[in-house]
Amino acid sequence: MHYSKQKNQSGLALVSVLLVIFVLVAVTGRLTSSHNLVVSRHANTFEHNQAVQYLFGAESMAKEALYNDYLTTGSKIDHLGEIWASNIMPFELDEGGLLEIHVNDLNACVNLNNVLSETSKESIKTVNKLLLTLGLPTEIEDLWRDWIDKDSEVKSLGAEDMDYASNQIPYRTANRIVINFSELMLLKSISAENLSVLSRYACLVPDSNSRINVNTAPAEVLQVLSENASVSELVTLTETQRAFESPEQFVQSFPKFQKALGKITTSSMYFEMSAQAKVGNTLVSLSSLIYRNPKDGKISILKRDFGKLFTSKIEIETEIQSI
């Protein structure tokens, strides 16, 4: 019996030792896991901060290019042959990542905020004609005008506060000029497909009477400004180097734009810098709305957006050779 008692005590001691070991292993594993998680979080935070700093550097590069362009050619002319409009190959970063940047001319698209100045007496209503050109519902013009005008009166097929207040999640119209394109998603009865098509040729700048730069605008936008110009004419025009020094010079060469003389320009004030930086496993993008003062060339950042999807302009062609 004494032997049996000693055996039981030895068994209990062994179980206790194993239990202690099990607890120590579990605690050690948990500590290791927590440590790895903390290290990973710090690494991601560091990479993100590094990427953001590279993006700010890209923004400064764009500002310098636009200011130097002003000093070189002045405020009367901007075209796609200038350095700010060049497609630059991605930069390799010291951390093994990449930085890509490009600048878009926002005077090359139709500014939707212009609906506030384009009354029924206008000879050319650019927003309405763009919708017709793209085959989109023209009611978008009324909806957008009601969204940004200051009154509560419904215009034709538009909608005001009472229409949006009845939604499951109620909200009110902006009643002000808007510079974030995503606000169009709040309009009544507008589809994602319509917005996708519209976003290619329309934009938003803090001006309700901005002009379109005929040196940088694509054929679809020039079609909005022209009077009975054929698609082939406009494609031929946009495929050639344009560097007109004044709207009058442009109209003299292309008389079909005579009625749009008050809506065109050969220089630009608003630009969008888009950049994307990859550091390690972290990918961050930045879109900056830039204003260049035509009087002195001073550059101002009006808006920064870290949530906008970055689209690369670099097309890498590969040749597959069969042996």
FENBEL-V738047 format. One record per pair of residues at least 4 apart in sequence whose C-alpha atoms are under 8 Angstrom apart, sorted by the first residue. I is the first residue (numbers start at 1). J is the second residue. Records with the same first field share a line. If there is no record, write none. Layout:
I = J + J
This chain:
1 = 5
2 = 6
3 = 7
4 = 8
5 = 9
6 = 10
7 = 11
8 = 12
9 = 13
10 = 14
11 = 15
12 = 16
13 = 17
14 = 18
15 = 19
16 = 20
17 = 21
18 = 22
19 = 23
20 = 24
21 = 25
22 = 26
23 = 27
24 = 28
25 = 29
26 = 30
27 = 31
28 = 32
29 = 33
30 = 34
31 = 35
32 = 36
33 = 37
34 = 38
35 = 39
36 = 40
37 = 41
38 = 42
39 = 43
40 = 44
41 = 45
42 = 46
43 = 47
44 = 48 + 281 + 282
45 = 49
46 = 50
47 = 51 + 279 + 280 + 281 + 282
48 = 52 + 279 + 282 + 283 + 284
49 = 53
50 = 54 + 279
51 = 55 + 277 + 278 + 279 + 282 + 283 + 284
52 = 56 + 277 + 284
53 = 57
54 = 58 + 99 + 277
55 = 59 + 99 + 275 + 276 + 277 + 285 + 286
56 = 60
57 = 61
58 = 62 + 101 + 275
59 = 63 + 273 + 275 + 288
60 = 64
61 = 65
62 = 66 + 84 + 103 + 273
63 = 67 + 290 + 299
64 = 68
65 = 69 + 83 + 84
66 = 70 + 84 + 292 + 299
67 = 71 + 292 + 297 + 298 + 299
68 = 72
69 = 73 + 74 + 82 + 83 + 84
70 = 74 + 75 + 297
71 = 297
73 = 77 + 78
75 = 267 + 294 + 295 + 297
76 = 245 + 246 + 266 + 267
77 = 243 + 244 + 245 + 246 + 266 + 267 + 268
78 = 82 + 213 + 215 + 216 + 243 + 266 + 267 + 268
79 = 85 + 215 + 216 + 242 + 243 + 266 + 267
80 = 85 + 86 + 215 + 216 + 241 + 242
81 = 85 + 86 + 241
82 = 86
84 = 102 + 103
85 = 102 + 103 + 104
86 = 102
87 = 102 + 313 + 314
88 = 100 + 101 + 102 + 314
89 = 100 + 314
90 = 98 + 99 + 100 + 101
91 = 98 + 99 + 100
92 = 96 + 97 + 98 + 99
93 = 97 + 98 + 99 + 279
95 = 279 + 280
96 = 279 + 280
97 = 277 + 278 + 279 + 280
98 = 277 + 278 + 279
99 = 275 + 276 + 277 + 278
100 = 275 + 276 + 277 + 312
101 = 273 + 274 + 275 + 276
102 = 273 + 274 + 275 + 313
103 = 271 + 272 + 273 + 274
104 = 271 + 272 + 273 + 274
105 = 109 + 216 + 268 + 270 + 271 + 272
106 = 203 + 205 + 268 + 269 + 270 + 271 + 272
107 = 111 + 210 + 211 + 212 + 213 + 216 + 217 + 268 + 269 + 270 + 271
108 = 212 + 213 + 214 + 216 + 217 + 218 + 221
109 = 201 + 202 + 203 + 212 + 217 + 218 + 221
110 = 126 + 127 + 130 + 201 + 202 + 203 + 212 + 221
111 = 127 + 202 + 203 + 204 + 205 + 208 + 210
112 = 127 + 144 + 202 + 203 + 204
113 = 148 + 177 + 178 + 204 + 205 + 206 + 207 + 208 + 209
114 = 118 + 127 + 207 + 208 + 209 + 210
115 = 119 + 125 + 127 + 141 + 144 + 145 + 208
116 = 145 + 149 + 208
117 = 208 + 209
118 = 122 + 124 + 125 + 126
119 = 125
123 = 259 + 260
124 = 129 + 225 + 259 + 260
125 = 129
126 = 130 + 224 + 225
127 = 131 + 141
128 = 132 + 138 + 141
129 = 133 + 224
130 = 134 + 220 + 221 + 224
131 = 135 + 136 + 137 + 138 + 198
132 = 136 + 137 + 138
133 = 220 + 223 + 224
134 = 197 + 198
136 = 194
138 = 142
139 = 143 + 157 + 158
140 = 144 + 158 + 190
141 = 145 + 158
142 = 146 + 155 + 156 + 157 + 158 + 159
143 = 147 + 155 + 157 + 158 + 159 + 187 + 188
144 = 148 + 158 + 184 + 187
145 = 149 + 155 + 158
146 = 151 + 152 + 153 + 154 + 155 + 158 + 159 + 160 + 173 + 175
147 = 159 + 160 + 173 + 174 + 175 + 176 + 187
148 = 173 + 174 + 175 + 176 + 177 + 178
149 = 175 + 176 + 177
150 = 175 + 176
151 = 175
152 = 160 + 161
153 = 160
154 = 158 + 159 + 160
155 = 159
159 = 163 + 164 + 188
160 = 164 + 172 + 173
161 = 165 + 171 + 172 + 173
162 = 166
163 = 167
164 = 170 + 171 + 172 + 173 + 188
165 = 169 + 170 + 171 + 172
166 = 170
167 = 171
174 = 178
177 = 206 + 207 + 208
178 = 183 + 204 + 205 + 206
179 = 204 + 205 + 206
180 = 204
181 = 199 + 203 + 204
182 = 186
183 = 187
184 = 190 + 195
185 = 190 + 191 + 192 + 195
190 = 194 + 195
191 = 195
192 = 196
193 = 197
194 = 198
195 = 199
196 = 200
197 = 201
198 = 202
199 = 203
201 = 220 + 221
205 = 270
210 = 263
211 = 262 + 263 + 264 + 265
212 = 217 + 263 + 264 + 265 + 266
213 = 217 + 264 + 265 + 266 + 267 + 268
214 = 222 + 242 + 247 + 250 + 264 + 265 + 266
215 = 242 + 243 + 244 + 266 + 267
216 = 242
217 = 221 + 222 + 238
218 = 222 + 238
219 = 223 + 231 + 234 + 235 + 237 + 238
220 = 224
221 = 225
222 = 226 + 234
223 = 227 + 229 + 231 + 234
225 = 257 + 260
226 = 256 + 257 + 258 + 259 + 260
227 = 256 + 257 + 259
228 = 256
229 = 233 + 234 + 256
230 = 234
231 = 235
232 = 236
233 = 237
234 = 238
235 = 239
236 = 240
237 = 242
238 = 242
243 = 266
244 = 249 + 250 + 266
245 = 249 + 250 + 266
246 = 250 + 265 + 266
247 = 251 + 261 + 264 + 265 + 266
248 = 252 + 261
249 = 253
250 = 254
251 = 255 + 256 + 257 + 258 + 261
254 = 258
257 = 261
260 = 264
268 = 292
269 = 291 + 292 + 293 + 294
270 = 289 + 290 + 291 + 292
271 = 289 + 290 + 291
272 = 287 + 288 + 289 + 290
273 = 286 + 287 + 288 + 289 + 290
274 = 285 + 286 + 287 + 288 + 310
275 = 285 + 286 + 287 + 310
276 = 283 + 284 + 285 + 286 + 310
277 = 283 + 284 + 285
278 = 282 + 283 + 284
279 = 283
284 = 306
285 = 306 + 307 + 308 + 309 + 310
286 = 304 + 305 + 306 + 307 + 308 + 310
287 = 304 + 305 + 306 + 308
288 = 301 + 302 + 303 + 304 + 305
289 = 301 + 302 + 303 + 304
290 = 299 + 300 + 301 + 302 + 303
291 = 299 + 300 + 301 + 302
292 = 297 + 298 + 299 + 300
293 = 297 + 298 + 299
294 = 298
